[in-house]
Amino acid sequence: MPKIVAILALPGVQLLDVSGPLDVFAQANIEAGRTVYDLRVVACRPGPIRSSSGVRLLPDEVAGKASPERAQERIDTLLVAGAPDAATAQLSPRVIDWLRATAARARRFGSVCTGAFALAASGLLERRRLTTHWASVEALAQACPTVSIEADSLYVRDGKLRTAAGVTAGLDLALALVEEDLGREIAMQVASQLVMFFKRPGGQLQFSRKGETRPAGRSALQEVQRWVAANPALAHRVPELAERVGLSPRHFARLFQAEVGLTPAAWVEAVRVDAARALLEAQAEAPKRVAARCGFANADTLRRAFIKHVGVSPAEYRRRFGGAAQTSI
C-alpha cells in the first residue's frame, strides 16, 4: 500500500512549504516506478487555503473532518507547513486534537519552517531536539522552553520527529525522508531531476541576517556601537570604549551586557564578522586584506570567527554569495 503523506497547510501558508516537499515525494514515485507516496494537503478549515503569496490551494480534506473511510486510514508521514504569522496564529481545539491524534498514530511527523509552532501549541515538541527558521529560533524557544533547537541545521531527526529549517529546507527534509524509505540511489535520482543538492553544503546560518549588531541600549551605548561599526579595524578594547562614554571599564562592561545582551568583546566580534561578510559579498580582496580591514589579527582568526558565526568558511561564503572574482581564504 502507498504511504500516505499528509501536509497540514496553515492559513496564509508559504506555498513552497507545501509544494516543495510534495514535488520531492512525487518525483520519488516516478523514480521508483510505482506509487510509493499518496500525497494529501489538509486544511484547518473548509474551503480553499489562501497562501502568503495569494495563490489558493484546494485541500484534499479538513483536519478532524475527514470522511469515515479516510478517518480510518493511517497517515504514514505528517508534516505541518509554516506561515509568516505562525508564531501568533491560534489553532482551533479541533485542529490541535487532530494533530495530537494523527502524530501519535503516524510513523513519523514533523514540520517545515514555522510549522513547528503548531506542533508546539499541540504539545508535541516537549523535550524534543529540532530546528526551525533561523529568525524564529528565539520565539520558538520562548513558546516551548523545554525544546533543544539546533539553529544552524537544515533538518533534524529526533525519534519520530522530523523538522526542517526555513522554507527551501523543506525540500532537503523531504529528500532525506525519501532516502530513509527508498535508499540513497533513488534519492540521488530525485535530487538530479529537481536540480537540487543531494546534501546541501553548510547550515542555515549562512543565510541569516539576525540583526544582532544593530545598536541597542541607551543612547550613549548606541553611539559607541555605531562608532565601532563604522571603524571595525580599530582595537576596541573595553577601557577605550568605556572612556568614550565616561564610565569605568567594569561599569561599562556590566551595563553593556545588561542592555545589549552580549559582552563588548562578543559584540565587537559579531560586528567584525558582519563587516567581513559585506566585503566578501561585494569585493575580491586578498584574505589578509579582508582580515585587516575588519579588525582581525590574521586570516586564520577571521576564518575561526566566521565559521563560529556563519557556519561556513569565508571561502565557501564568497563562492555562494560573492559577486566579484574569488580567492581562497
N, C-alpha and C positions, 0 to 999 in steps of 0.2 A: 504494500500500500504506500502511496506517496506520503511524504512527511508534510504535515500542514504547518506552514509558516504564516503566522498572523502578525500584522503590524498595526498597532493601535495608533491612529493619527489624531493628535490633539487638535482642537480648534485653532486655526492660524498656523498649522504645522508648516515647517520648512519642507518644501516639496522634495528636495534631494534626500532628506532624511528617510523618505518613503521610497521614492523611485530608485535611488542608488542601490540599496540592498536588494530590492526586487529585481532589478536588472541583473545583478550578480547571480541570484538564485535561478532566474530564468535562463541565463546563459549556461549555467551548470546543467540544467535539463537538456539543453541542446548538445553540450559536450558529452554528456553521459548517454545520449541516445534514447532516453526514456524520461518519463515524468517522475523525477525524484522528489520535487517540491510542488506542493499545492499551495499557491500564493493567494493570500487574502488581506484586504485592507478593512480594518474595523474602525468604526466611528464612535464617538462618545454620545452622540445623539442622532436622531433620524435626519435624513436629508444630506445633500452634498456637503463636503468638507471644504471650506474656503481656506486655501493655503496663504502663507505670508506674502506670496508673490501675486495673489489674486486668482490663480488657477484653482478650479474646483475639482475635487476628486469625488467619484461616486463609490461609496464604500460597498463592500460585499455584505456586511452585516453591522449591527449596532451592539456595542458591549452590553451584555446582560439581557439582550432581547432577541437572541437567535431562535430559529425555528426549533421545535423539539428534536428533529433529526440532527441538526448541527450542534445543538447543545450537548448531545451525547458524544460527539466526536472529540478525540483527544488532540489538542494542539501540541505539536512537537516543539516548535520554537516560537516564543512570544517576544516581540520587540516593541518598545514604545518609542515613537519618533518625537523629536523635540519641536518646540515652537519658541519664537523670540520672548514671549511672556510666560513661559512655562514655570518660571520660579514663583510667580504670583498667581497662577491660574488655580481656580478652585474646582476640583473634580467632584462630581456627584457621588453620594454614597453607593449608588448602583454601579458606577464605573469602578470605584475602589473595591467593592466586593468582588466584581468580575475579575479585576486584576489579581487579587489575592488568590481566588479560587483557581484561576487559569494558570498562574505561576506555580501553584502547588502541584498541579497535575502535569504540567509540561516537563519535557525532558530538560529543557533549558529556557531561560528567559533573560531579558536584559533591556538595554536602552541605547539609543543613538543620541548623542549630543545632550541637550537639556531634557530629553525624555526621562532622565534619571530623577528629576524632581517628582514625576508622577509615581515612580517606584518608591521614592522616599515617603511621599504622602500616604502610600498604601502600607507602609511598614515593612517593605521588602528589602531594605538596604541595611538594616540594623547590623552593626559589627561586620560589615562586608568590606572587601577591597575592590575598588572600582576606579573609573575615570569619567570625566565629562569635559565639556568645552573649557579651555583654559580661563576664559573670562567668567565662568560660573563656579569655579572651584570654591571660592570663599563663601558664596551664597549657599552652596550645597552643604558645605561643612557646617554652617550655622543651622540649616534646616534639619540636618541629621548628624549630630555631633559624634556619634559612635562610628562613623564610616572612616575608612582609610583611603584617601584619594591619591592616586598616582597622577600628578598633574601633567607630567610630560608624556605619558603613554598614549598611543593612538587607540589601543583597545586593551582590555584587561579581562582575564578569565579567573573567576573565583567560584569553584564548585559549579552549581547550576547557573550562576550569574555570568552574563557577558555584557560588557559595557564598552561603548565607543566614545571617543572624544568629539571634536567639532565636526558637524555636517559630513564632509567628504570621508571622514574616518569611518562612517557607516559602511562604505564600500570595503574598506580594509577589514572591518569586523566580519562582514558577510563572506568575504573571501576566506577568512580564517575558519568560519563555520563550514564552508564547502570543503575545505581541506580536512577538517575533522571527520566529515561524513564520507567523502569520496576519494580522499587521498591527494597527495601532492601533484601528481600529473594532471588530473582533471582541473585542480585549482589553478595550476600554471597555464593551462589552456584557456581558462576563463579570463585570467588576467591578460593574456596575449590578445584575445579577441576584443576586450574592452579597453585595450591600450592603457593599462594601469600597472603600477608596481605590484609585483607579487609580494614583496616585503618592502614597504616604503622606508627609505633611509631616514634615520633621525626620529625625534618625537614631535609633539605639537608645540613645544615652547619656541621653536624656531619661527613660528608664525605669530607669536603673541605680541601684543602691544599693550602691556598691562598698565602702563602709566604709573609705575612705582616711583619714578623720579620726577613726577610733577610736584611743583612747590607745595608744601603743606605746613601747617602750624601757624604761629603768629607771624605778623608781617616782618619782624626783624629776622626770623629764621628763613622766611621765604626769600628775603633779599640775599641772604648768604647762599641759598640754594641756587638762585638764578646766577649769581656770580660764579659759582663752581661750574654750573652747566655751560656757561659762556667761556670758561677757561679750564677745561678738563686736564690740560697738560701740567698745570701747576701742582705743587706738593700737597696742599690742602690738609695739613696736619691740624689736629684739634686745637692746639694753642693759637695758631694763626686764625682759624675760623672763629674761635671764641673772642679773640681780640677785636674782630670786625664788629661784633655786637656788644662789646663792652662787658663781657661776662668772664668768670673764671673758667678754666678748661673743664673742671669737674662739673660745675653747674651747667655749663653749655652742653656737655655730653649727656647729662641726665635729662635736661629739658628737650634736647633734640630727639632722643629716643622716645620720650613720652609723647611728644606731639607729632612726630613724623612716622614713628613705628619702626625705625631702623637705627642702628648706631651710625654716627657720622661716617665711619670707615666703610660700612656696608653700603651706605647711600652713595658715597663718592665712587665706589667701585661700580655700582649699577649705572651711574651717570657716565662713567668712562666706557662701559660696555655699550651703552646706547650710542655714544659718540662713535665708537668703532663700527657699530652696525651701519650708521649713516655713511661713513667713509667707504665701507665695503660694498654698500649698495650703489654708491654713486661714482666711485673712483677706482683706480687700479694702482695705488701706491704700493711700494715695497713693504713687507711685513714690519721691518724695523721702523719705517716712517709712520705707519698706522699706529704702532705701539707708542712711539714718542709723542705724536700729536694728541693722543688720548690719555697720556699720563702713566702709561705702563713702563716698567723698567726695561723690558725687552719683549721680543716676540713670544717667548715661552710663557712669560707672565700673562700676556694678553690671551694666549691660547687657553691657559688654565681657567682664567676668569670667564672667558667667552663660553667655554663648554659648561661651566657651572651655571651660568645664567640662561644660556640659549639652548643648550643641549647638543650642539654640534660644534665642530671646529670652525674657526674663521674661514678656512679654505673651503669647507663644504658650504658654509653660508654664502660666500661670494659666488660659488658655482650656481647656486639655486636662485639667488636674489640680486646678484650684481649685474650692472648694465654696462660695464666697461671691460677692457681687457683684463684677464685674470692671471694672478700669480699665486704661488703656493705659500701657505703660512703653516 
